[in-house]
Amino acid sequence: MAGVREIVLTFSCQDAQGIVASVASLFAERGFNIRESSQFEDVTQRRFFMRTVFECPADWQLDAIKALFAPVGERYAMDWAIFDVDCKPRVLIAVSQWGHCLNSLLNNWKNGSLPIEIVGVVSNHEVMRDLTEWYQLPFHYLPVTRDTKPEQEGQIWSMIEEQDVDCLVLARYMQILSDNLCRKLNGKAINIHHSFLPGFKGARPYHQAYDRGVKLIGATAHYVTADLDEGPIIEQSVERVTHVNLPDEMAEIGRDIEAVVLNRAVRWHAEHRVLLNGSKTVVFAR
């Protein structure tokens, strides 16, 4: 609609009477219209979460909207943020030698179904260069060893800062990020892995699963923390397998699930549908 823009407001705070009314009346009095709204109360923590999409006159600048909302945020001690819907998060993708998640992300980005701006792909191997450059994106080859890990991570962090990256997506990047980098990227890095963890660690997890007669395989997408593979979960999915599925078949099914789950997690993060709630998340998916 001409002369109209959309913003997203997200916040969490201790639950109290009048929160929704305060937010709604503040914007209604300025001619804003609610397009979409979701709320949730964590009854165990007495914490309230909300995500609302507002339609507002195009002459409202984002800084002015934030200044308008700030007193309400302060009144309820909110952890809040306001975003312009048309401003796509800038994403850097990290990958190693498996390209199924990378290919899915790039394809969905290219066809416009993933609301992000990919600034490039970084890898500790050269394997994914051709795929990345086919999509006309920069490919950054940063090999790493145990001794060069701090330097290599420093290069990644410099890239994140220089290109104003909003989110680092680990699309089967088979390197463990240091505690220091995890802290810097708190709530801004997403990882994907098979759902056997922490049960079947190490090499050949699908062979371990096959040997144990596993009947469900799947994938988990989560925010990266210093606790390996234990960050707040964003999305998960599973598929049923049977005794006839050999380890390679199970791995193929697992890779398909990983691609789907990671795409969902990145999309929901980009649309500001994921709110941190301690060691878990509130996801206002649709």
C-alpha positions as CSV (number, residue, x, y, z in Angstrom):
1,M,0.0,0.0,0.0
2,A,1.4,3.4,-1.0
3,G,2.5,5.6,1.8
4,V,2.7,2.8,4.3
5,R,5.5,0.8,5.9
6,E,5.6,-2.2,8.2
7,I,7.6,-2.6,11.4
8,V,8.0,-5.5,13.8
9,L,8.0,-5.0,17.5
10,T,9.3,-7.8,19.8
11,F,9.7,-7.8,23.5
12,S,9.8,-9.8,26.7
13,C,9.3,-8.7,30.3
14,Q,7.9,-9.9,33.6
15,D,4.2,-10.3,33.3
16,A,2.0,-7.5,34.5
17,Q,-1.5,-6.1,34.0
18,G,-1.9,-3.6,31.2
19,I,1.1,-4.5,29.0
20,V,-0.8,-5.2,25.8
21,A,-3.2,-2.3,26.3
22,S,-0.2,0.1,26.8
23,V,1.4,-1.1,23.6
24,A,-1.7,-1.1,21.5
25,S,-3.0,2.3,22.6
26,L,0.4,3.9,22.2
27,F,0.5,3.0,18.5
28,A,-3.2,3.3,17.8
29,E,-3.1,6.9,18.9
30,R,-0.5,7.6,16.2
31,G,-2.5,5.9,13.5
32,F,-0.7,2.6,13.4
33,N,-2.6,-0.5,12.4
34,I,-1.9,-4.1,13.8
35,R,-1.3,-6.5,10.9
36,E,-0.3,-9.5,13.0
37,S,0.2,-10.1,16.7
38,S,1.3,-13.1,18.9
39,Q,1.6,-13.3,22.7
40,F,2.8,-15.9,25.1
41,E,3.2,-16.1,28.9
42,D,5.8,-18.5,30.4
43,V,3.8,-19.3,33.5
44,T,6.8,-21.0,35.3
45,Q,8.8,-17.8,34.9
46,R,5.9,-15.3,34.9
47,R,7.5,-13.8,31.8
48,F,5.5,-12.3,28.9
49,F,6.5,-12.4,25.2
50,M,5.0,-10.5,22.3
51,R,5.6,-10.0,18.6
52,T,3.5,-7.5,16.7
53,V,3.6,-6.3,13.1
54,F,2.4,-2.7,12.7
55,E,1.4,-0.9,9.5
56,C,2.3,2.8,9.9
57,P,2.6,5.9,7.8
58,A,5.7,5.8,5.6
59,D,7.0,9.2,7.0
60,W,7.6,7.6,10.4
61,Q,11.4,7.0,10.7
62,L,12.5,4.0,12.6
63,D,14.5,6.0,15.1
64,A,11.4,8.1,15.9
65,I,9.3,4.9,16.4
66,K,12.0,3.6,18.8
67,A,12.0,6.9,20.7
68,L,8.2,6.8,20.9
69,F,8.2,3.3,22.4
70,A,11.2,3.7,24.8
71,P,9.2,5.0,27.8
72,V,6.8,2.0,27.6
73,G,9.8,-0.3,27.4
74,E,11.4,1.3,30.4
75,R,8.1,1.3,32.4
76,Y,7.9,-2.5,32.1
77,A,11.6,-3.2,32.1
78,M,11.3,-4.8,28.6
79,D,13.9,-6.5,26.5
80,W,12.6,-5.0,23.3
81,A,13.5,-4.3,19.6
82,I,11.9,-2.7,16.6
83,F,12.7,-3.6,13.0
84,D,11.8,-2.4,9.6
85,V,10.2,-5.3,7.7
86,D,11.8,-4.2,4.4
87,C,15.3,-4.3,6.0
88,K,16.6,-7.9,5.4
89,P,19.2,-9.2,7.9
90,R,22.7,-9.6,6.5
91,V,23.8,-13.2,6.7
92,L,27.2,-14.8,6.4
93,I,27.1,-18.6,5.8
94,A,29.9,-21.0,7.0
95,V,30.2,-24.4,5.5
96,S,32.8,-27.2,5.3
97,Q,32.4,-30.1,2.8
98,W,28.7,-31.0,2.8
99,G,26.7,-28.7,0.6
100,H,23.0,-29.8,1.1
101,C,22.2,-27.0,3.6
102,L,24.2,-24.4,1.7
103,N,22.5,-25.3,-1.6
104,S,19.1,-25.1,0.0
105,L,19.8,-21.7,1.6
106,L,21.2,-20.3,-1.6
107,N,18.3,-21.5,-3.7
108,N,15.7,-20.2,-1.4
109,W,17.5,-16.9,-1.1
110,K,17.8,-16.6,-4.9
111,N,14.1,-17.3,-5.5
112,G,13.1,-14.7,-2.9
113,S,11.5,-17.1,-0.4
114,L,14.1,-16.5,2.3
115,P,14.0,-12.9,3.5
116,I,17.8,-12.4,4.0
117,E,20.7,-10.7,2.3
118,I,23.6,-13.2,1.9
119,V,26.9,-11.3,2.0
120,G,29.1,-14.4,1.3
121,V,30.2,-17.9,2.2
122,V,33.2,-18.8,4.3
123,S,34.7,-22.2,4.4
124,N,37.7,-24.1,5.7
125,H,37.6,-26.2,2.4
126,E,37.5,-25.2,-1.3
127,V,34.7,-27.8,-2.1
128,M,31.8,-25.3,-2.1
129,R,33.5,-22.5,-4.1
130,D,31.9,-23.4,-7.5
131,L,28.4,-23.6,-6.0
132,T,28.9,-20.3,-4.2
133,E,30.3,-18.5,-7.2
134,W,27.5,-19.9,-9.4
135,Y,25.2,-17.9,-7.2
136,Q,27.5,-14.9,-7.8
137,L,28.4,-14.6,-4.2
138,P,31.9,-14.1,-2.6
139,F,33.6,-17.2,-1.4
140,H,36.2,-16.9,1.4
141,Y,38.5,-19.8,1.8
142,L,39.9,-19.8,5.3
143,P,41.7,-23.0,6.1
144,V,42.2,-23.8,9.8
145,T,44.3,-26.0,12.0
146,R,44.5,-26.3,15.8
147,D,47.4,-23.8,15.8
148,T,45.8,-21.3,13.4
149,K,42.3,-21.4,14.9
150,P,42.5,-18.1,16.8
151,E,43.8,-16.3,13.7
152,Q,41.1,-17.9,11.4
153,E,38.3,-17.0,13.8
154,G,39.7,-13.5,13.9
155,Q,39.3,-13.3,10.1
156,I,35.7,-14.4,10.4
157,W,35.0,-11.9,13.1
158,S,36.6,-9.1,11.0
159,M,34.4,-10.1,8.1
160,I,31.3,-10.0,10.3
161,E,32.2,-6.5,11.6
162,E,33.3,-5.1,8.2
163,Q,30.2,-6.3,6.4
164,D,27.8,-5.4,9.2
165,V,26.6,-9.1,9.4
166,D,23.5,-9.7,11.5
167,C,23.6,-13.5,11.6
168,L,26.2,-16.2,11.1
169,V,24.7,-19.5,9.8
170,L,26.6,-22.7,10.2
171,A,25.4,-24.8,7.3
172,R,27.3,-28.0,8.4
173,Y,30.4,-26.1,9.3
174,M,32.4,-28.8,11.0
175,Q,34.5,-26.6,13.3
176,I,33.8,-25.9,16.9
177,L,33.6,-22.1,17.5
178,S,35.7,-20.8,20.4
179,D,33.9,-19.7,23.6
180,N,35.0,-16.1,22.8
181,L,33.4,-16.1,19.4
182,C,30.3,-17.8,20.8
183,R,29.9,-15.0,23.3
184,K,30.3,-12.3,20.7
185,L,27.6,-14.0,18.5
186,N,25.1,-14.7,21.3
187,G,21.7,-14.9,19.7
188,K,23.2,-14.2,16.3
189,A,24.6,-17.6,15.1
190,I,22.5,-20.6,14.1
191,N,23.8,-24.1,13.8
192,I,22.3,-27.3,12.4
193,H,23.1,-30.9,13.3
194,H,21.5,-34.4,13.3
195,S,19.2,-35.1,16.2
196,F,21.2,-38.1,17.6
197,L,23.2,-35.8,19.8
198,P,24.2,-36.1,22.5
199,G,23.6,-39.9,22.2
200,F,25.7,-40.7,19.2
201,K,28.7,-38.5,19.2
202,G,31.8,-38.5,17.0
203,A,32.2,-40.2,13.6
204,R,29.6,-42.2,11.7
205,P,26.5,-41.3,13.7
206,Y,24.2,-43.0,11.2
207,H,26.1,-46.2,11.5
208,Q,25.8,-46.0,15.3
209,A,22.0,-45.3,14.9
210,Y,21.7,-48.2,12.5
211,D,23.5,-50.6,14.9
212,R,21.1,-49.5,17.7
213,G,18.0,-50.0,15.5
214,V,16.9,-46.3,15.7
215,K,13.4,-45.7,14.3
216,L,13.4,-41.9,14.2
217,I,16.0,-39.7,12.7
218,G,16.0,-35.9,12.5
219,A,17.7,-32.6,12.8
220,T,18.0,-29.7,15.3
221,A,18.6,-26.0,14.6
222,H,19.7,-23.9,17.5
223,Y,21.5,-20.8,18.5
224,V,25.2,-21.3,19.1
225,T,26.6,-21.1,22.6
226,A,29.8,-22.2,24.3
227,D,28.0,-25.3,25.4
228,L,28.6,-27.5,22.3
229,D,25.3,-28.3,20.5
230,E,23.3,-27.3,23.6
231,G,22.2,-23.8,22.6
232,P,18.5,-22.7,22.6
233,I,16.6,-24.8,20.1
234,I,14.8,-23.0,17.3
235,E,13.4,-25.9,15.2
236,Q,13.4,-29.7,15.0
237,S,11.9,-32.3,12.8
238,V,12.0,-36.1,12.4
239,E,11.3,-38.8,9.9
240,R,10.5,-42.5,10.6
241,V,12.9,-45.1,9.3
242,T,12.8,-48.9,9.6
243,H,15.1,-51.9,9.7
244,V,15.4,-51.9,5.9
245,N,17.1,-48.5,5.8
246,L,20.8,-48.9,5.6
247,P,23.2,-46.2,7.2
248,D,23.7,-44.4,3.8
249,E,20.0,-44.2,3.3
250,M,19.5,-42.9,6.8
251,A,22.2,-40.3,6.2
252,E,20.5,-39.1,3.0
253,I,17.1,-38.8,4.8
254,G,18.9,-36.9,7.6
255,R,20.5,-34.4,5.1
256,D,17.1,-33.6,3.6
257,I,15.7,-32.9,7.1
258,E,18.7,-30.8,8.0
259,A,18.2,-28.5,5.0
260,V,14.5,-28.0,5.7
261,V,15.0,-27.4,9.4
262,L,17.8,-24.9,8.9
263,N,15.8,-23.0,6.3
264,R,12.9,-22.7,8.8
265,A,15.2,-21.5,11.6
266,V,16.9,-18.9,9.4
267,R,13.5,-17.7,8.1
268,W,12.0,-17.4,11.5
269,H,15.1,-15.6,12.8
270,A,15.1,-13.2,9.9
271,E,11.4,-12.4,10.4
272,H,12.1,-11.8,14.2
273,R,9.8,-14.6,15.2
274,V,12.3,-16.1,17.7
275,L,12.7,-14.7,21.2
276,L,15.2,-16.0,23.6
277,N,13.9,-17.3,26.9
278,G,16.9,-18.3,28.9
279,S,18.1,-21.7,27.7
280,K,15.2,-22.1,25.3
281,T,13.2,-20.0,22.8
282,V,9.7,-18.7,22.1
283,V,9.0,-19.1,18.4
284,F,6.0,-17.3,17.0
285,A,6.0,-19.4,13.8
286,R,3.1,-19.4,11.3
